[in-house]
Amino acid sequence: MSKEHTAFPVDGQLLMVLPRAGASIRNPDVQQPILRADADGYYLEMRVNADPKDESEVALTRRVQLEELSAQEWEELKAQYANLNLKVCTEEGISKGLEKIQDRRVQRLFKALLTFLNPRQVAIVLFLYKEAREQDNGSLVSFRSNDLLESLGYTRAKDGSFTARSRSQLNQDLVALHRTELVFAKSLKKGNTMGAKVIVKSILRIRDYEIDNVPRDFDLAKAADYTYELADAYTVALEFFEGSERTGDYILFSNSIDTKQKLGSNAKHDYKMKLLVYLASRMKWDKLIDGQYLVISKQYLFKNLDLLGSNLSRNNQILWRTIEELQAIGYILDAQELPGKRKMTSIQFQINPEKLRCN
């Protein structure tokens, strides 16, 4: 079997912005969410400012368009927004910071924006790109909800069903990936000058969904905002697909990638997925040395793994434990610290091209 059949491509442009698109609220570049109105409608959005010290730390906005709002509903939403406490979200947890928001729909909207592209959602995205490779239908991917839940490591009950909680969470994740837009600039050469093209894309768009046992009253957005419902099957379009389809700008991931979630563990603590995606992203930003080596400042490794606490010893332990996990499953062949000033210490990674490689 050729290498092409043992790996699947993930769009290069997506990988370049993925760590920034999923930056947590603890990241110093992440700004307070805002409500904004313009001629096109109402938006809930959150900006991630650029870090001028590293070109990969690009500016980006993630936003949700609030459709079909009346003027009165907009005023009510602003009143609910006043109850958002980002400081409490950061220090005590998102649920605690949102507890004063009484409207469940508004609460879930904020939570979806604040936790966007957490490692569980990234695992869903990788599952979909892998399916796209297998189905060979361009950017369109069809899947059964139960197959995706199994790939995420959830277990069935004795009757073969999945828990209401895991089904509800999956629907919320899919709707978040569908309706959250990423807004970022791409450099564009215009003659002898450099310009910028503003790109607005969602990770995916849900094209249709199926319910096995009709009649059943099901509303996609309502299910995500209020209930525990999940459709039985979905067809989605991956919006970042030019690399795979036209430009050849992609990274190949091994088909053996493990997207299972640790049972009972919070998705934000999946450092293995965070590091894997960050390495893939940096492979697009940085030219690999001798085709295999990648050198990254520990400062940015900590930042992108959300290891932002003041306990450097703990941060180091988690980082090296995560590196060892990726070594154990073959993504990293070797890793070593390179000497430098304390804050400028870097790690040199030897990436296994059998597991992760640029096109």
N, C-alpha and C positions, 0 to 999 in steps of 0.2 A: 504493500500500500504506500502511495506517495505521501510526502509530507503535507501536501495540500489537503489530503483526506484525513489527516490526524490533527488538524488545526482549523480554527475558524477566524475570519478577519473581523476586527472591530475598527470602526471609522477613526482615522487619525485626528481629524478636527475635534471629534467628541472627546477623545482621550486627552487632547491638549487642554481642554477646559474642564474636564470632569472633576479633578480635585478642587478647583475653585468653585465650581457649581455646587459641590457638596460641602463647602466649608461650613463648619459648625459655628454656633453662636459664640463659642469661646475664642474663635479666631480673631485676632486684633484687627483684621481688615474688614470684618463683617460689621455693617452698620445697622442701626435700629430700623425695623420694618416701618414702612410708611404707607398711608393711604393716599392715592393720587387720582385726581380727575383731570381728563383732558377731552378734546373733541371726539376721541375714539371710544371713550368710556371710562369706567372706574377700575382702578387697579389696587391690589395689595402687593407691595414689592419690597425687596430687600437688596441692598447693594453690597457688593464685595469690592472694596477699593484695591487698586493695584499696589503692589509693593515695588517701589522703584529700584530696589537692590537686586531683584531677580526677574528676568524677563518672563519666566514661566508663571509668575504670580500676577496674572492679568486681572484687569478690572472686568466685572461682570455683574449683571443684575438678574435676579430671578424674580418672576412676577406671576401673579394670577389675575386674569381679567375677571371682574365681577359682573357677570352678565345679568341682564333683565332686572336691574335695580331701579326702584322708583326713587324720587328725591327724598321721600320720607325714610325709605329703607337705608339710603346712604347716610342720612343723619343718625339713624339708629346704630348703624355700623360704626360711625365715628365715636358715638358714645361708648360702645363696647370696646373699641380700640383703646380708649382712655384707661381701661382696666388692665391692659397688657403691662406686665412688669418684667422687662428684659433682664434686669439685674437679678431678680429672683430666679428667672429661667436659667440664667448662667450659673448661679451659686447653689441653688437648691433643686433644680430640675424643672423641665418645661411644664410638666403637669401642675406643679406648684405655682409657677409664674402665670399660668392661664386660669387658675381656679376661680378668679373673680369674674371671669367672662361667663355669663349665664347661658347664652345662646350656644347650643351644642354645635350648630353649623359653623358659627364664627370661630368657636374654639378649635374645631377640627381644621378649618382653613389656616389659622395661624400655626397650628402644630405641623401641618403639611409643609408650610413654607419654611418653618424653623428647622425641620428635620429632613429637608429635601436631600435626596441622593445619599442617604445613610447607607452603610455597607449592605444592608438587606436589599435595598432598592437597586444598588449597583449589581448585586448578585442576580436580581431579576433581569436587569439590562443585559448582562453577559449571557444568561440563559436564552434570551430572545435573539441575540446575535448568533449564538450557536445554532439555534433552530433555523434562523434565516439561511445559514450555510447549508443545513441539511435539507431544507424544503426547496431551496433554489427557486424562489419566487420573488426575487428582487427584495425590496424593502418590506413587503407584506409578510407577516408571520401569523399563523393560526395555531392556537394551542388550547388544550383542555386545562381548566383551572386546577384540577386534581394533579395533573402531571407537573405543573409548576410548583404546587405545594410539596409534592414528593421531592422534587429537585432541591427545594430549600430545606429538606430534612425533616419536615413535619410528619408525624406518624398518624396513621388512621386509627379510629376507634374500632371496636369489635364488629360494628355493623358496616365497616368500610368507609365511613364518613370522616371528615375532618372537623375539628372543633369550630364552633361559631366564631371564637376569637381569632383563630388563624385565618378563617375565610374572610372575616371582616377586615383584618389587617391587610390581606392581599388586595382586596378591592380598593381600600384607601390608597395603597401604594400605587396601583395601576392608574387610578384617577389622578393622583398627584403627578405621576410621570406624564400623563396626558395633558393636564391643563396648566401645569407650571411651564412658563416660557423662559428661555434663557436669552438675554440680550447682551451682546458683546461686539466688539469691533475687530475687524480683520484688516491688517495692513494691505494696501493695494497700491501697486506702482502705476502711476499715470504719467507716461512720458518720462520726463526727468525729475518728477516730483513724487513724493509719497503721499497717498491719501488713505482713507479708511472706509471700509464698507461695514455698515451696521447689520448684524445678523440677528434675526429673531427666530428661534426654533424651540420646539418642545422635544423632549427625548423621544417620545412616541405620540401617535394619535390613535385612539381607539376608533376603528372603522365600523365594527359591528360586534354584537355579542349574542350568544344563544342561551336559551333556557330549556332544559330538557323536559321538564314536566309542566306543560301549560294546562290550564291557565294559571299564571303566577304574575302578580303585579310587581314589576321591577323597573326601577328608575335608576340609571347609573349614578348620576350626581347625588340623588337623594340617598342612595345606598351608602355612598362614601361619607355623606355629611351627617346622616341621622341613624342609620340602621346597621345591621350585621350581614347584609345580603351580599352575595357574590354570584355573578353569572357563571354558567357551567363551561362556557367556551368563549374565546375572544379572537378577533382578528385585529391586529394592530399594524400600523405603518411606522417604521423606524425613520425618523426625520433626518438623522445624521447617517447618510448612506452613500454619499458621493464617493468617499474613499474606496469603498468596496465595489461600487458599481462603475465608476467612471475614471477617477483620477489615480487609482492605485495607491492612495495614501491611507495606509492602515497598518495595524500591528496584528500579528498572528498569535492567538492564544491556543495552547494545547487543549484538545478535546477532553482531556482528563481533569480539567479544572473542577475543583470542589466548591460548589455554591451552597453547601449545607450550612444551616445556622446552628450554633450551639444552643441546645435546648436550655431554657431558663436563663439565657444570657442576653443582655441588652445589645442590640445591633451596633450601638456606638462603640462597643468594646471589641469589635471584630477588627483588630489591628492587622491581621494577616491580609484581609481584603483591601484595607486602606493602603498598606505598603505595596501590594501587588499592583494596584491601579496607579499609585504614584510613580512606581518604577516604570510602568508602561508609558505614562504621561511624559516622564523625563526622557524616555527613549525617543519621543517625538521632538522634544525641545533641544536636546543635547545630542551631538554626534557621538556615537559610541566609539570609545578608544579601542583601536585594533578590532573593531567589530563586536566586542564583548563587554568592555569595561565602561562603567558609569561612575562618576565621582559626584557625590551630593553632600552639601554641607549638613552637618547634624542639626543645625539650627532649623533648616527647612524640613528635615525629616521629622523632627519633633512637632513642628507647626502643622504639617500635613497629616500626621498621625493623631492630631488633637492631644498631644502630650504637652499641655501648656501650663501645667502646675509648676510650682517653685521647687518641688522635690526632684532635683536632677538625678539623684541615685535611682529613684523609682522610674523616672523617664528612661534612663539608660537601660535598666533591667528589662523593661517592657520592649524597648526597641530591639535589643539584642535577642531576646526570647522570640520576637516576631521574625527577625532575620533567620534565626535557627529553624523556625517552623517552615519558612520558605525554602531553606536549604534542604530540609528533610524530605520535601516533596519535589525537589529538583529544579525550582525556578532560579535559585541562586546557587552558583557553584562555589563561590568564595566571597568573603567580605572581610575587609580589614580597615582599621582606622588609619588615616594619614595624619602625620603630625602637623600641628599648626597652633596658632594662638587659641586660647581656650574656647572662645566663641566661634572660631573659624575652623574648628576641627571638622574634617570630612570623612566620609566612608566611601571606599572604593568597592563597588559591587562587580562581580563577574557574573553576567547574566547567561543563563543556559539557553542558547538559540533553539534547542529542541522544544523548549517550553514557551518561550516568549521571544519573538523576533520581528524586526521591522521588515516591511516588504522591500 
